[in-house]
Amino acid sequence: MSINTKKTFVLAQGFPNHKVRRFQDGFLFGTSTAAYQVEGAWNEDGKGESFWDYRFHVLINQTHPPGDVACNSYHYYKRDVEMLRELGVDVYRFSISWPRILPGGFRTIKNEAGLQYYDNLIDELLKYNIQPMVTMYHFDTPMALQHLGGWSNPSFVDWFVDYARVLFDRYASKVKYWTTLNQPDTTCEINNKANYVLKNATGATDYLCTKHVLLAHARTYRMYEKKYKKKYGGSVGMSTAVNWVEPFTNSSEDVEAAERYKEFTYGIFFDPIWSKNGDFPKLVKDRVAKKSKEQGLVRSRLPSLSKEEIKLIKGSSDFLGLNHYTTYLITPSEIKHKVPSFIDDANFNKKRTRDEWTKSHSSWLSMTPEGLYKVCLLLNKRYDYPPILITENGWSTDTGLQDPSRSKYIQHYLNSLLLAIEEGTKVIGYIHWSLMDNVQWMEGTSERFGLYEVDFDSPERTRTARESSLVYKRIIQKRIIEEGWKPEK
């Protein structure tokens, strides 16, 4: 998956030239959040327990986990929409909490209060001409289903399709943009760690999850295509994390490790949907089969896709959802990993930064805008110019309303996107992560990704616009990037 780029970047420091490039009319600008990270109300109005509720309350035994209240968007969603209006966005990407509307995970018991909450949010968005974009699944598995093995259980595919049908029946007339799952690689990593039923099956549950995610996505897409698309004209895709990676050195070992990273983390999800032949990448199939044989197994730990399954999955997206943040430098792993395991199969190590890269408040995130350009060109070459929607891209800081590094990040990454568009990339829109500070999973509220700062000590979780929100607002209004522009104080 190597690629040669045509343009030269000054790494995270400036623009390659001063040509004015413009986002075309119809290009979608938006922001995003996720249910567990902002909603709160973790046990109100009939909501069921999610894996994250269980993890913090039971496994970690926290008395008051930050996600219990989070940003309190369950009660202050109108303020959220007000902020979206202030920014002037076209679309708001949010996720629906599966256990909020189906407390036990199954469609047999629906929680009307939860369904009504999303009706209210969607109606409030449409009232101000903001298009809702719904993510069906953003890591918050109903705990009742996790106890049954979660995504490793083949029945989870049916459970997910049943859940998706509830969403389509209720909201398809109002929602035109859908993502089935957010970051399937992370989904499977979380599922593997949370798998109490198959806790000793590392190197197997990862791949079972991968297959079941693809089948759940594809069957949901085909269901929408058959029953809802003609009537409502919406679009369905899946959001996958694709950070640019390069070998740490020019050694063959580092080059091969970088290729393994690409194939095992996102090629394994993209190829079945977007490649001409479908199916998993050859490198992944060959490597897991070889290692499985060496480990004395009769068949590969990577489950095969039948001809019917390949046909079902191939082409099952209207757009390629892309979550992109940064660049990693890859070497082979120097750690002796458990055998068998996914990381032993893939054998890579992420070195996260160079000294000259601008660092964020998150250890894993550096400012490397040329990576977005390179990712777009790679996807163009490999999948013949697919329609791309940037579903996440963002920057973390500490607290405070003055956030020049986030403003710089937005300007540089959007400029890289314009350069990619100039090279023929078909980009539908750009959705910034995140509308406001939120609960960053295990990091709590220590990493601030918001265009709006949230006061987590306030009962109302008061939201206040950061400087970067004005920078992003101006880009949306002008549809151009003005290098170094800052709002007047």
N, C-alpha and C positions, 0 to 999 in steps of 0.2 A: 504493500500500500504506500509506496514511496511516491513523491510528487516533487516536481521542480517548479518553483514559483517564478513569475516573470517580473515582479516588482521588488524593489529594495526598500526595506523598512529601516528606520532609525528606531531601535528597540525601545518601545514604550516611552519615547522622548519627544517625538514630533511627527509631523506628517511628511510623506515622501515628496510631495510637491504642493503647490498652492492652487491647483485647479479647483474650481468650485463644482462640486458634485451635488446633485439634488435627489432626494427620495421622491419617487413619482407619486402623483395623486392615486389614492387607493391603497398605498402602502400602510399597513396597520402598525400603529404604535400602542403599546400597552404596558401594564405592570402585572405582577403575579404574587400570589400567596398560596398557602396550603392550609387545609382545615385544622390539623392538629397544631400547627404553628401559630395560628391567630385566633381561632374561635373561642377557646376556653369552654365554659359550661360543660365540663367533661362528664357530669352525671346528671344533668338537668333535662327535664321534659322527656324522659323516657329513653335517652341515649344509652346505647350499650357500651360495654368496655372494649377498647381497642388494645392492640398489642402494646402501644406506647403507654397507655394508662396502666396496664399490668406491669410493664417493665419498671416504671418509676415507683408505683405504689407497692408492688410486691417484691420484685427482684432486687431493687435498689433500696426499697423501704424508706422513701422520702415522705415526709409528712405533708408537705405542700409543694409538689412539683410545679415548676413554672408553667407547664402546659395545662394545668387545671383551670387557670384563668387566661393565660396567654395575653393576647391583646383585647380580650373580651369582645371580639367582633360579633359573637352571637347576639349580644345586646346593643352593640354600637355599629352595626353594619351601615347605618345611614351616614355616619361620619366617614366611614371608609369610602362610600360612594361620593360624598362631598369632596374628599381629597382627589378622587379620580377626576371629578369635574374641574377642580382647580388645575390639575395637570393638563387637561384637555385630551386625554387618551381616547383611542378608538375602541379598545378592548380591555377587559379585565379577566385574567386567567386565575381561577380559584379552583380548589378541589372540594368535592363533596365527601363528607365523612360517611363511609359505608355503615358503621355501627350507629350513626345518628338516625339513619332512616330505616335500617334493618338491624335492630338491636342484637339479635342472635345470629346475624349473618345471612340467614335464609329469607327468602321472599315471602314466606308464609305469615310472618308477623311484621307489619309495617308500622312505623311510628309517624303518625300524621303530623305531630308537632315538628318533627325534624324535616319532613317534606315541606311543610308550610314555611319553615325558616328559609329554605332555598327558593321557594316561590317568591317570598318577600324580597330577598336579595336580588333575584333576577329581574323582578318587576321594577325595583328601584333603579337598577342599571338601565333597563330599556326606557324608563321614563325620561332619562337624560341622554338617550341615543348612544349608550355605551354597550357594545356587544359583549355578552357573557361568553367566556370560553371555559368549559367545564372539564376538569381532570377527574376522571372517575375514581382513580386510585393513586394516592400519594403516600404510600407506606403504612396507612393505618388499618391494618387487617383486623376484622372483628375477632376478638379473643376466642370466641366460641369456635371459630374456624381454625385458628392457630393451634388450638388444643387437638385438632384432628390432623395436624401435619402441615397446615397452611398450604403454600404453593407447591409443596412436594407431593401432595395428594392429588391424583389425577381428577378426582371429583371436583376440585377447586375450579377447574375450567367451567363446569356446569354452573357452579355457584356464582361465578363471576358473570357469566352470560345472563343468568336470572336477575342478578343485581342490575346489570346494564339495561335490561329490558324495563325494569322499574323506572330507571332514569329516563329512558327514551319515551316511554308512555306518558310520563309526567311532564317532561321539559322539552321534548324535541320541537314542539311548535314555537318555542321561545329561544332555544339555543342553537346556533348555527355552527359553532366550532367545538369540537370534542377531542380530547386526548384520552385514550383508554387507560394508559399507565404512565407514571412518571419514573424515569430512570430504571429500566428493568434490571440492569446489572446491580444497582443498589438494592432493589427489591429482593433479588435472589441472595445477595450478601446478608441482608437483614434476616430473611427467612431462614437461612442456614444457621445463623447464630441463635435464632429464636425457636429452632425446631426441637421441641421437647419430645416429640414422638420418634424422630429419627436422628437423635442427637449425635450418634456415633457414625453417621453415614456421610462424612465429608468426602468430597470428590464424587459424590453421586447425587445428593440432594441439590447441589448447585445446578447440575445439568437437567435434573428433573424439573426444577423450577423454571429453567430457561425454556424448555420445551412447552411447559404448561402456560407460561406467560405468552408465548407466541401463539399458541392455540386459542387462548382466551381472547387475545387481541383480535386475531383473525376471525373467529366466530362472531365476535361482537361487531366487527366491521361488516361482515357479510349479512348479519341480521339487519343492521342499519341500511345497508345497500338495498336489501330486498324489500323491507317494510316501510322505511321512513324517508329515504333519500329523495325519491321521486316527489313525494308530497311536500317535504320541507327544504330540500336543497342544501343540506348542511354538509360539513366536511369532518372526517374522522381520521386521526393519526395517532402516533405514539411518540412521547418525548424521551429521547435517549441522550445520556451524557457523552459528549464527544469533546474532550480536551485534546489539544494538539500535543503530540509527543515527538521527541527527537532522541537519537542515541546520545548518550553522555559523551562518548568519544567516537572516533571513526573505526574503532575496532569491530571486527566481524561479530564478536560476542554481543556488543552493545547494539549493533544494527539488528541482529536477529532478535534480541530481547524486545526492541521497540516494535518490530513487526508482530511478535507474539502478543504484546500488549494490545495492539490495534485489533487483532483478530479475535482475541479472547474476551475483550471488554465491549466492543461495539460491532465488530464485524459479525459476531455470532448472532446478533439481533437484526442487523441491517441486511445481510446477505439473503436470509430466507424471504424477506419482504421485497427488497429492491434489486437484487441481482437478476440477471437474465435467466439463470438456471434455477434459482431458489436454493434451498438447503443450506446447511451450515458451511462455513468456510473449510476448504480442503485442509489447510494447515491444522485447524482445530480437530477435525475428524481423524486425520492421520496421527497426530501427536497423542491424543487421548487413547486411540486404539492401540498404539504401540506401547504406551505406558501400562495400559490395562493388561496387555498380554504379558509384559515383563513382570507384572504383579500376580500372575497366575490366574487371571480371570479368563473365562471362556469367551466373553464378549466385551465390547467397549462399554465403559461407564457412561459415555455420551449416548443417550438414547437416539435411535435413528428416527428420521421422519419418513413416513410412507409416501408413496406417490400421491395419494389422495391428500395427505397433510401438506405436502409441498405445494400442491395446486391450491389448496385452501389459503395458505399463508402468502404465497407469492402475489404481489400487487395489492395487498390488503391495507393500503393507506392512501389517503388523498394528499397528504403532505408529510414531509420528514421533519418531525419535531426535534429541535437541536438545543440541548442545554450545554452552553459553552462558557467557561470561565477563565481558563489559564493554559499554561504549557508545562509539561513535565519532561524531565530528562531521564532516560531509561537505561538501566544496566541489568544484567542478570542478578537474581537474588543471591546474596551471600549467606543467607540464613538457611539452615537445614529445616525444611518444613515437614509436616506430617505427611506420610505416604499411606494411601493416596489422598490427594487434596487438589482443589482447583489451583491454588497458588503453586503447588509443586508441578502441576501440568503446565501452567502458563510461564512460570519461572521468570518473573521480572521484578524489578525494584524501582520505585519512583523517587528520583532525586528532584526536589521540588523547586529549586531556585538556583540562579547564578548571582554572584555578588552585585552585578550591575542592575539587576531587576528591581523595580519598585515593589516593596512588600506591602501587603494588606495587614489587617488585624488578625487574619486567619493564617495559620502556619502553612497551609497548602496553597494559598492564593497569591500569585504575583501578577503584575501588569505586563502582559505580553500580547499586545493587540494583533500583531502579525499572525498569531496562531489562528485566529478566527478566519482570516483570509485564506490561510493554507488549508484549513479544514474544509472550507467551501470548495476550493479547487480540487481537493482530494475526492470529495463526494461527487463532484461533477464528473471527474474522470472515471470513477469506479462505477457509478450508478446512472450515468448518462443524463446529467443535469436534472435531478429531481426537484420538485417544488419544496422549498425549505421555509420553515417558520422557526425563528429563534424564540424558543419558549422560555429560556432563562439565560441571563447574563447579568452579573452583578459584582459588587465590591463591598468588602467589610471594613468598618472603621471602629474606633472607640466611640463613646458618647460625645455629643456636641453637635451644634447646628452648622458649624463651619466645616465643610468636608471637601476641600479642594481636590483631594486625591480621587474621590468618587466622580466629581465633575470631569476630571481629566480622563478617568477610565471610560466613562460614557462617551466622551468626544472621540477618543482614540479608537475604541472598539466599533463605534458606528462608522467612523471614517474607513476602517478596515472592511466593514461590510459593504460600504459604497464601492470600494475598490473591487471587491469580489463580484458585485453586481455588474460593474463595468466589464469584468471578464466573462460575463454571461450567466452568472449564478442567478437562479430564479428564486428570489426571496419574497415571501408573502408579507412578512412583518417582523417586528422586533418587540419582545416583551421583557421588560427589565425586572430582575429580581433585586429588591422586592419593594412593594408599595410602602411598607413600614417595617420597622424593627419587629422581630418576632422571636419565637423560641426555636433556636437552631439545634434541635434534637438534643444530643448529649452535651452540647456546649451551652445549653440554656440561653440566657440573654446576654452572654459576654461578647458575642460577635454581632455587630450591628450592620445589617444590610439595607436598612430602609432609606427611601427617599424622604420619609417622615420619621422623626425620632419619636419613640414611645416612652412615656414615663411609666415604668413598671411599678413604681411606688404609689401611683395615683389610682384610686378606685375606678376612675373612668378610663384609665390607661390613656391619658391625654396624648394626642398626636400633634406634633409641631413640624412644620415644613423645614427641611434642611436647604442649604444653599443649592445643593445639587438638584433639588426638585425644580428650581427655577431654570437651571441650565437645561434640564430635560424638557421642561415645558417650552422653552424657546426653540429647541430643536424640532419639537412636534409642530409648533406654529410656523416656523420658517422652512422646515424640511431640508435644511442645510446644516453643516457643521461649521461653526465659527471658532477657529482656533483660539483658545485662551479667553473666550468670552466669560465674563463674570457679572452677576447682577449688581446693581448699585446698592450700596449699603445705606 
